[in-house]
Amino acid sequence: MSITYDNMDIFTGSHVELSISTNIDAEPSFFDPSFSTVENLASFPTISFSNEIETLEEYNSDVTAKLRGGRKIENTNLSLYRVINDEHQELLNQAVLSKQLLRFRVFYVIDTDQNTSGQTGYYCVYDAYVTSAKTKGSDTSAVSIEYRLEPEGGVLLDGIATQGRVLREGDFGIGAGVGVFPGVIDSESLTGNRFVTYKGTASSNPFGADTTMISLQPNEESGWQLTSSTTGNPRVRVRTIQKNGATGWFKVYTSAEKPTAADVGAVSLTARVDFGEY
């Protein structure tokens, strides 16, 4: 992924996000959902790299050779403003006592454009032990805790990533349907994966009553939608949707809504049918 320099200014790189995870057995990923962002940073987190160099002495030569090994992360400090009952500080304090290995992700934002839906920057994922915690403060400064981090091994993963904006209640229908969040009602469009409030007044609503819809799409060209009745036995319907329109709703048969004889073009065992004379 390339980074444009159109929005570079004096504040470029001044925003950093540090996250912690206890899930060290998972495959390293920038988007690992177990990462939790640390608040109350008291200083700018830094990462220093060095290359491991091995000196080799050859038995038949007076010259020594040097071989570069893997990339190593140097020990570093993490400084946080002291906050009582902060979950991350409690985790770090416990890690000092238990010698628990933690996973860290540092994300340095490069794209400073506030009008975009996400932020682009350099990230680095690594495992480290928290070896000490030192509390600092005075009558003229806020109390802070400085943690000593000693990385285990090298860089697990690094590169350039784009992180989407923070989702809030009501966005894409999340948490909608209660209070002041009625939800999105764009049932006929391809605007991303979302939960839709499906009004009974919508001409395409198969039930003619208010309900909700799950709208999913693998790309910008097509997707599929699933909806159900909200009262009585559930009646489930599914359809596909494209840019130029949607199909009709198809029944999803369940134990509550079984296919009728008319649905499958058959004759009911209990129906009175006059076959005429042979």
Order of alpha helices (4+ residues) and beta strands (2+ residues): beta-beta-beta-beta-beta-alpha-beta-beta-beta-beta-beta-beta-beta-beta-beta-beta-alpha
